[in-house]
Each structure stands twice: as structure tokens, then as C-alpha cells.
Amino acid sequence: MTPPRTPTTLAVAGTRIAAGLAVIAVLLLTYAGRVAARDANPFNFFGYFTNQTSLLTSIVLIAVGTLALFRRAVPRWLTVTRGVAAACLIVVAVVYNTLVPGTGSAPPWVSLVLHVVFPLLVLLDWTLVGDRPALAWRRLWVVLPYPVAWLVVTLIRGRTDGWVPYGFLLPERGPGSLALHVVGLFAALLGAGATVWAASLFRGVILRRGDDPTP
């Protein structure tokens, strides 16, 4: 079914596109600062889970917003991807603001945007705007493959070129510390995913819609 084009729909779509473009601009500006400081390795910059997840989420928001502008239905796989992105951003916000606040080399305003403003905006959008179906609980596992892939690549880099984005992933901390942090990370991801999946059951207060859970 072709979604209607109403002022509210256009406003939501425009906000999503604007937010996605703004975060990409922040990432590019921050990367330009790294280039000026002679630290231009893109694999390092986007090796940070925050930067990588913020970029991917921005692309998803732009895609969802653009489909709405052209009155095209959002594919179910894209809705699930958006849910996974929201769960990952919850972990980004919680870990940064509770465990490592104020760390990192980015300017404070960049950290505020990427670790507070953007995750909060994405979560509010997911919860309050009801233009998405409920997600089936049997698909909660899909929150794990992307972080697992990121972690595997990061650990390989730590063992080869010695670079890791976060201190708790340093090989010299030992397998016990690493295993503990990895278990904690995946538990947090599943908890964040469960929060996002539960929020999808709420029909929202904007563009309310009641659909069956996605298969």
C-alpha cells in the first residue's frame, strides 16, 4: 500500500533526512580535523563503534525519509535494520555516558551530538512515530551480527597492527578481561535490542499505525 503524503509525513521525513545529513556533516568535519592533525587513516576513524554506527544509522534515516517523500513503502528489512541501529546507538549512549564520559579526542560538542543528541533523537523517533510495524521477538538475534563483525575485525587489528579503538580491547589486558567485557557488551546489546523491540509494539503518538509483527 502506498503511504499517504500528509504535512506530518513530510515533516517526519524531512526531519529524518536533515538529522542524517547533519550527523554525516559532523562526522566529516571531525574527520577533517583528524586529517589536519595528520591522523587521516579512515580505518581508524571509522573503527570507532560510535562513528561507524552513527554513519550507518544516518544512511538508514536518509533512506527511510526519502522513501516517504516519494510515497514508497519502507521494506521490512529496512525497518529491522533501523531497529538494530537504534539498539546499537542505545549501547553507544549508555557506555559512553556511564563508563567513559569525557574520554576521546573529539571536541566536546561532537561527543554531545554523537553520544547524547543523536541516540536520543533516534530512540524518540522510533518510539513516538508509529510508521513502522512491530518487530517479531524471534528476530531479536539480528542485533548481534553487525557488532560481532565489528568486534572480530577490531580484535584482528589489535593482534596485527596493534590498533584498537577502546582500551578494554587491548590484547595485553588478558583474555579474562577481554571475555568479561565482550560478554557485558553483548548482554547490553540484547538488552537494548529488547527495549527497541518492545517499543515497536507501541503504536506511537505521531502517524499511528497498527500492523502485525514483521516476519
HUGI-V789142 format. One record per residue. N is the residue number from 0. RES is the residue in one small letter. PSI is psi in radians with two decimals (* if undefined). Layout:
N,RES,PSI  N,RES,PSI
This chain:
0,m,2.34  1,t,2.15  2,p,2.52  3,p,2.69  4,r,1.78  5,t,2.89  6,p,-0.66  7,t,-0.76  8,t,-0.77  9,l,-0.68  10,a,-0.76  11,v,-0.79  12,a,-0.78  13,g,-0.68  14,t,-0.73  15,r,-0.79  16,i,-0.78  17,a,-0.73  18,a,-0.76  19,g,-0.78  20,l,-0.66  21,a,-0.76  22,v,-0.68  23,i,-0.70  24,a,-0.71  25,v,-0.77  26,l,-0.75  27,l,-0.70  28,l,-0.73  29,t,-0.72  30,y,-0.66  31,a,-0.64  32,g,-0.64  33,r,-0.66  34,v,-0.76  35,a,-0.51  36,a,0.19  37,r,0.68  38,d,1.14  39,a,0.15  40,n,1.93  41,p,-0.45  42,f,-0.50  43,n,-0.83  44,f,-0.83  45,f,0.09  46,g,-0.32  47,y,2.26  48,f,-0.63  49,t,-0.89  50,n,-0.77  51,q,-0.81  52,t,-0.67  53,s,-0.70  54,l,-0.84  55,l,-0.71  56,t,-0.68  57,s,-0.75  58,i,-0.72  59,v,-0.78  60,l,-0.73  61,i,-0.72  62,a,-0.80  63,v,-0.75  64,g,-0.70  65,t,-0.72  66,l,-0.70  67,a,-0.69  68,l,-0.61  69,f,0.23  70,r,0.74  71,r,2.47  72,a,2.49  73,v,2.15  74,p,2.61  75,r,-0.64  76,w,-0.56  77,l,-0.61  78,t,-0.75  79,v,-0.74  80,t,-0.70  81,r,-0.66  82,g,-0.72  83,v,-0.75  84,a,-0.74  85,a,-0.72  86,a,-0.75  87,c,-0.66  88,l,-0.54  89,i,-0.77  90,v,-0.74  91,v,-0.84  92,a,-0.79  93,v,-0.82  94,v,-0.82  95,y,-0.80  96,n,-0.24  97,t,-0.57  98,l,-0.68  99,v,0.81  100,p,2.42  101,g,0.02  102,t,2.94  103,g,2.88  104,s,-0.10  105,a,2.62  106,p,2.61  107,p,-0.65  108,w,-0.56  109,v,-0.78  110,s,-0.67  111,l,-0.77  112,v,-0.83  113,l,-0.48  114,h,-0.17  115,v,-1.07  116,v,-0.92  117,f,-0.84  118,p,-0.70  119,l,-0.73  120,l,-0.78  121,v,-0.73  122,l,-0.74  123,l,-0.71  124,d,-0.80  125,w,-0.69  126,t,-0.77  127,l,-0.48  128,v,2.01  129,g,0.49  130,d,0.64  131,r,2.56  132,p,2.87  133,a,2.53  134,l,2.39  135,a,2.33  136,w,-0.48  137,r,-0.17  138,r,0.26  139,l,-0.49  140,w,-0.33  141,v,-0.15  142,v,-0.23  143,l,-0.67  144,p,-0.78  145,y,-0.89  146,p,-0.60  147,v,-0.78  148,a,-0.75  149,w,-0.76  150,l,-0.74  151,v,-0.83  152,v,-0.73  153,t,-0.77  154,l,-0.64  155,i,-0.74  156,r,-0.68  157,g,-0.59  158,r,-0.34  159,t,-1.19  160,d,-0.03  161,g,0.07  162,w,2.26  163,v,2.59  164,p,-0.43  165,y,2.45  166,g,-0.56  167,f,-0.12  168,l,0.04  169,l,2.29  170,p,-0.60  171,e,-0.17  172,r,-0.23  173,g,2.70  174,p,-0.55  175,g,-0.83  176,s,-0.73  177,l,-0.80  178,a,-0.71  179,l,-0.77  180,h,-0.66  181,v,-0.78  182,v,-0.76  183,g,-0.70  184,l,-0.80  185,f,-0.54  186,a,-0.71  187,a,-0.67  188,l,-0.77  189,l,-0.67  190,g,-0.75  191,a,-0.70  192,g,-0.74  193,a,-0.65  194,t,-0.78  195,v,-0.76  196,w,-0.74  197,a,-0.69  198,a,-0.51  199,s,-0.32  200,l,-0.37  201,f,2.28  202,r,-0.16  203,g,2.99  204,v,-0.20  205,i,2.35  206,l,0.86  207,r,2.39  208,r,2.40  209,g,1.83  210,d,2.84  211,d,2.70  212,p,2.54  213,t,2.45  214,p,*
